[in-house]
Amino acid sequence: MKISILGTRGVPANHGGFETLAEKLSLYLCKEGWDVTVYCQNSGNNQISETEWNGIRLVEITVPGEGPLSTILFDWKATLHSLKERQSILTLGYNTALFGIFHRLFNLPNVLNMDGVEWKRKKWSASARLWFRLNERIGARIATHLIADHPGIADHLTQRYGKKIQSKLSVIPYGADQVDRTGLETLTAYGLTPGKYVLIIARPEPENSILEMVRAYASQARGIPLVVLGNYSETHPYHREVLNAATDEVRFLGAIYDREKVQALRRHTALYLHGHQVGGTNPSLVEALGCGNPVLSHDNPFNRWVAGNGNYYFNEKNCASVIGELLDQPHLLIRAGKFSSDRFNALFQWPPVLESYRKLLESCVKQPNEALKNQTFPSLWPSTLLKTPEKNPND
């Protein structure tokens, strides 16, 4: 069994959700006896080298710079290199899905995770949004099989590209590690008390509702701090607006990449605020559920399915009042935290996620490209769990 994983910055994971998935999956497949290759992006002068990490073959491709154009160049070079390998492909993300045309021409099966609806993100220019829409369309049509990490993404793809793609579309949610306990050293270092702060972990971008949440929190004294993780700069217009909206009760800790520190901050928060507006199964929200956090999320179908109807939701008008109601009624937070743990155990643990990927990729490796297209892969999750929960009447 051989597979090449494309579309991420590489492993070990140091960047985001897809890198974590690539790490977890490649280690899992390697233990199952698979020959796994992961393409890794580094900064440099257009060189390709090979190393090994925990039995996984790493193809290190260096490209100049760090921005989107560098990533496109990396994906192009990874695609060309993968054509020589003549083995099945797992591509995480559709941002350069048009390069998959070459996998199709070479009759190499390519399973494509369709990620979120990237072209709806406010941060992108009109030309970038056009690029993403083009690649979403091409990827949906030419990939051997599609993975949606959220039922809403599956619905989006079916509505845009027709029911004919349903036979090559599987829903496999994202996973996370369950965190039952952590040390308190991190909290002590930042002067925090367990259960006496509220937490936001998100990139400082408009579609993540950072400004709305900070304004809402700062609208009145709360008695405990709001802790915000992420890099904020006074020179960036949106960042500056967020910083100016904060009061002394809002603390910006910067970007923290140490996993144990982030888990400790998550595990001991009184309430987790999640403002993502553009969907898919967002890794940070799943990780909050894995820590048993009570969650207050931006009200949209993507977040409602992930966090479920036992958590709470806000819009721009009611965010401040809902925060106040939850902090004033600890029993609501306890109940929501218990629900988060149950929701996580039912849907988002790594073992069934990785097993679903293995079964799908195994079929991909064993069967001809055309035969795979006509197969339907049953979900490991009950169909009732793959529906968006109805609104909680207590919202």
C-alpha positions in Angstrom: 0.0 0.0 0.0 1.5 3.3 -1.1 0.2 6.8 -0.9 1.5 10.3 -1.4 0.1 13.2 0.6 0.0 16.6 -1.0 -1.4 20.0 -0.2 0.1 20.7 3.3 3.2 22.5 4.6 4.3 19.0 5.7 5.1 17.1 8.8 5.7 17.1 11.7 2.8 19.5 12.1 3.8 23.1 12.9 1.2 25.2 11.1 -2.5 24.2 11.2 -5.3 21.7 10.9 -4.3 20.0 7.7 -0.7 19.5 8.8 -2.1 17.9 12.0 -4.3 15.6 9.9 -1.3 14.7 7.6 0.8 13.9 10.7 -1.8 11.8 12.4 -2.8 10.0 9.2 0.7 9.3 8.0 1.8 7.9 11.3 -1.3 5.7 11.5 -0.9 4.4 7.9 2.8 3.7 8.6 1.9 1.6 11.6 -0.5 -0.3 9.4 2.3 -1.2 7.0 1.8 1.5 4.4 4.5 3.2 2.4 3.7 6.9 3.0 5.3 9.9 1.3 4.5 13.5 2.5 5.5 16.5 0.5 6.9 19.3 2.7 7.3 23.0 1.9 10.4 25.0 3.1 11.9 28.3 2.2 14.9 28.2 -0.1 16.2 28.2 -3.6 14.2 25.6 -5.5 15.8 22.5 -4.3 14.3 19.0 -3.6 15.7 16.6 -1.1 14.4 13.5 0.8 14.5 12.7 4.5 12.7 10.2 6.8 10.6 10.9 9.9 9.2 8.1 12.0 9.2 5.8 9.0 7.6 8.3 6.7 9.3 9.5 3.6 9.5 13.3 3.4 10.1 15.0 0.1 11.4 18.4 1.1 10.8 21.1 -1.6 12.2 24.5 -1.1 10.7 27.6 -2.8 11.4 31.3 -2.5 9.3 33.3 -0.1 6.4 32.5 2.2 3.2 33.8 0.6 0.4 32.4 -1.5 2.5 32.4 -4.7 5.2 30.4 -3.0 2.6 27.8 -2.0 1.3 27.6 -5.5 4.9 27.0 -6.8 5.4 24.4 -4.1 2.2 22.6 -5.1 3.2 22.7 -8.7 6.6 21.2 -8.0 5.1 18.6 -5.7 2.6 17.6 -8.4 5.4 17.1 -11.0 7.4 15.0 -8.5 4.4 12.9 -7.6 3.8 12.0 -11.3 7.1 10.2 -11.3 6.1 8.1 -8.2 3.2 6.5 -10.0 1.2 5.9 -6.8 -2.1 7.0 -5.4 -2.6 10.6 -4.1 -4.3 12.2 -1.2 -4.6 16.0 -1.7 -5.6 18.0 1.4 -7.3 21.2 0.1 -8.4 22.3 -3.3 -6.5 25.5 -3.6 -4.5 24.2 -6.5 -6.8 21.5 -7.6 -6.3 22.3 -11.3 -2.9 20.6 -11.0 -4.8 17.4 -10.4 -5.5 17.4 -14.2 -2.1 15.8 -14.6 -2.9 13.1 -12.1 -6.0 12.4 -14.1 -4.0 12.3 -17.4 -1.6 9.9 -15.8 -4.5 7.8 -14.5 -3.3 8.2 -10.9 -6.2 8.0 -8.3 -6.5 11.3 -6.5 -8.7 11.6 -3.3 -9.3 15.3 -2.6 -10.3 16.8 0.7 -12.5 19.8 -0.3 -11.8 21.7 2.9 -14.0 24.8 3.5 -15.6 27.4 1.1 -12.3 29.3 0.7 -13.6 31.7 -1.9 -16.1 33.2 0.6 -13.4 34.5 3.0 -13.4 38.2 3.2 -9.6 38.4 3.4 -9.1 37.5 -0.2 -9.0 39.8 -3.2 -11.5 39.4 -6.1 -8.8 37.7 -8.2 -8.0 35.3 -5.3 -11.6 34.4 -4.8 -12.0 33.7 -8.6 -8.9 31.4 -8.4 -10.4 29.5 -5.5 -13.8 29.2 -7.2 -12.2 27.9 -10.3 -10.2 25.3 -8.4 -13.2 24.2 -6.3 -15.1 23.6 -9.6 -12.2 21.8 -11.3 -11.4 19.7 -8.2 -15.0 18.6 -7.8 -15.1 17.4 -11.4 -11.8 15.7 -11.9 -10.9 14.1 -8.5 -11.4 10.4 -8.2 -13.1 10.8 -4.9 -14.1 13.8 -2.7 -14.0 14.2 1.1 -16.0 16.8 2.9 -15.2 17.3 6.5 -18.6 18.6 7.3 -22.2 17.7 6.1 -22.6 21.4 5.1 -19.6 21.2 2.8 -21.1 18.0 1.2 -24.4 19.9 0.7 -22.6 22.9 -0.8 -20.8 20.7 -3.3 -23.9 18.8 -4.2 -25.9 22.0 -4.8 -23.2 23.6 -6.9 -22.1 20.6 -8.9 -25.1 18.3 -9.0 -26.2 15.1 -7.4 -24.0 13.1 -9.8 -21.0 13.8 -7.5 -22.7 12.1 -4.6 -21.4 8.7 -5.6 -17.8 10.0 -5.2 -18.4 12.0 -2.0 -17.7 10.9 1.6 -18.1 12.9 4.8 -15.2 12.3 7.2 -15.1 14.9 10.0 -11.9 16.3 11.4 -10.4 14.9 14.6 -8.7 16.1 17.7 -7.0 14.8 20.9 -9.1 14.5 24.0 -7.6 16.6 26.9 -8.8 15.5 30.3 -6.1 17.2 32.4 -3.1 19.4 32.0 -0.6 21.1 34.3 -1.2 24.6 35.6 2.3 25.9 34.9 1.2 27.7 31.7 -1.6 29.5 33.6 0.7 30.5 36.4 3.2 31.9 33.9 0.4 34.1 32.4 -1.1 35.1 35.7 -4.3 33.2 35.0 -6.6 31.3 37.4 -8.4 28.1 36.2 -12.0 28.8 35.3 -11.5 32.5 35.7 -11.0 33.7 32.1 -12.6 33.5 28.7 -10.6 32.4 25.6 -10.4 33.1 21.9 -7.9 31.2 19.6 -8.2 32.3 16.0 -6.4 34.1 13.2 -7.1 37.8 13.5 -9.3 38.0 10.3 -12.7 39.7 9.8 -14.5 36.4 9.0 -13.5 35.1 12.4 -15.5 37.8 14.2 -12.7 38.8 16.5 -13.7 42.5 16.5 -17.3 41.7 17.2 -16.4 39.4 20.2 -13.9 41.8 21.7 -16.3 44.7 21.4 -19.0 42.6 23.0 -16.8 41.5 25.9 -15.5 45.0 26.4 -19.0 46.6 26.5 -19.2 46.1 30.2 -17.0 45.0 33.1 -16.9 41.2 33.3 -14.7 40.6 36.4 -12.5 38.1 34.6 -10.2 38.6 31.6 -10.7 37.7 28.0 -7.6 36.0 26.7 -6.9 36.4 23.0 -4.3 34.3 21.2 -2.8 35.4 17.8 -0.4 38.0 16.3 -1.8 41.5 16.4 0.0 44.5 15.0 -0.8 48.2 15.3 0.2 48.7 11.7 -2.5 46.4 10.4 -5.9 48.2 10.0 -8.1 45.4 11.2 -5.7 44.4 14.0 -5.6 48.0 15.2 -9.3 48.2 15.3 -9.5 45.1 17.5 -6.8 46.4 19.8 -8.5 49.8 20.1 -11.8 48.1 21.0 -10.3 46.3 24.0 -10.4 47.3 27.6 -8.0 46.4 30.4 -10.0 43.1 30.8 -8.8 42.0 27.4 -5.4 40.4 27.3 -3.5 39.7 24.1 -0.9 36.9 24.6 0.4 36.8 21.0 0.7 33.6 18.9 1.5 30.5 21.0 2.6 27.5 19.0 3.5 25.2 21.8 0.8 22.5 21.8 0.9 21.8 25.5 0.6 25.4 26.4 -2.4 25.9 24.1 -4.1 22.8 25.5 -3.6 24.0 29.0 -5.2 27.4 28.2 -8.1 25.6 26.5 -8.6 23.1 29.2 -9.0 25.5 32.0 -11.1 28.3 30.4 -14.5 29.2 31.8 -15.9 29.7 28.2 -14.5 29.4 24.7 -15.6 32.0 22.1 -15.5 30.9 18.5 -16.4 33.4 15.8 -15.6 31.6 12.5 -18.3 32.5 9.9 -17.0 30.5 7.0 -17.4 26.8 7.3 -16.2 23.3 7.3 -15.2 21.5 10.5 -12.9 24.1 12.1 -10.0 22.4 14.0 -9.9 24.9 16.8 -13.6 24.3 17.6 -13.1 20.6 17.6 -10.1 21.0 19.9 -12.3 23.1 22.3 -14.8 20.2 22.4 -12.0 17.8 23.1 -11.1 19.9 26.1 -14.7 19.9 27.4 -15.1 23.6 26.9 -18.5 25.3 27.0 -18.7 27.1 23.7 -20.3 30.3 22.5 -20.1 30.3 18.7 -21.0 32.5 15.8 -24.5 31.3 14.7 -24.2 29.5 11.4 -24.9 26.0 10.2 -21.2 25.0 10.2 -20.7 25.8 13.9 -24.1 24.5 14.9 -23.3 21.0 13.5 -19.9 20.9 15.1 -20.8 22.2 18.6 -24.3 20.8 18.7 -27.5 22.1 20.3 -26.2 21.8 23.8 -23.8 24.8 23.3 -24.6 28.4 22.7 -24.6 30.8 19.7 -24.4 34.5 19.1 -24.9 37.2 16.4 -23.5 40.7 16.4 -26.5 42.1 18.2 -26.7 39.6 21.1 -23.1 38.7 21.7 -22.6 40.9 24.7 -25.8 39.9 26.4 -25.2 36.1 25.9 -21.7 36.4 27.3 -23.1 38.1 30.4 -25.9 35.5 30.8 -23.4 32.6 30.6 -20.9 34.1 33.0 -23.6 34.9 35.5 -25.0 31.3 35.5 -22.2 28.8 36.1 -24.6 25.9 35.9 -25.1 26.7 32.2 -21.4 26.5 31.6 -21.1 23.2 33.4 -23.9 21.7 31.4 -22.5 22.9 28.1 -19.0 21.6 29.0 -20.4 18.2 29.6 -22.3 18.3 26.3 -19.1 19.3 24.5 -17.3 16.2 25.8 -20.1 14.0 24.8 -20.3 15.6 21.3 -16.6 15.1 20.9 -16.7 11.5 21.9 -19.5 10.8 19.5 -18.0 12.5 16.4 -14.5 13.8 16.5 -12.1 11.2 18.0 -9.1 10.4 15.8 -9.5 6.6 15.6 -12.7 6.5 13.5 -11.5 9.5 11.5 -8.2 7.8 10.6 -9.9 4.4 10.0 -12.3 6.0 7.5 -9.4 7.5 5.6 -7.6 4.2 5.6 -10.6 2.3 4.2 -11.2 4.9 1.5 -7.5 5.1 0.5 -7.2 1.3 0.5 -10.0 1.1 -2.1 -8.3 3.9 -4.0 -5.0 1.9 -4.1 -6.5 -1.4 -5.0 -8.9 -0.5 -7.7 -8.7 1.2 -11.1 -9.4 4.9 -11.3 -12.7 4.6 -13.2 -14.0 1.8 -11.0 -13.5 3.8 -7.8 -15.6 6.6 -9.2 -18.8 4.5 -9.0 -18.4 3.4 -5.4 -20.2 4.8 -2.4 -18.3 4.6 0.9 -20.6 4.2 4.0 -19.9 6.5 6.9 -18.7 5.2 10.2 -21.0 7.7 11.9 -24.8 7.3 12.3 -26.7 9.4 9.8 -28.5 11.2 12.6 -25.1 12.6 13.7 -24.4 13.9 10.3 -27.3 16.3 10.3 -27.2 20.0 11.4 -28.9 20.2 14.9 -32.0 22.3 15.1 -31.8 25.5 17.1 -31.9 25.1 20.8 -35.2 26.6 22.0 -33.3 28.1 24.9 -30.9 30.1 22.7 
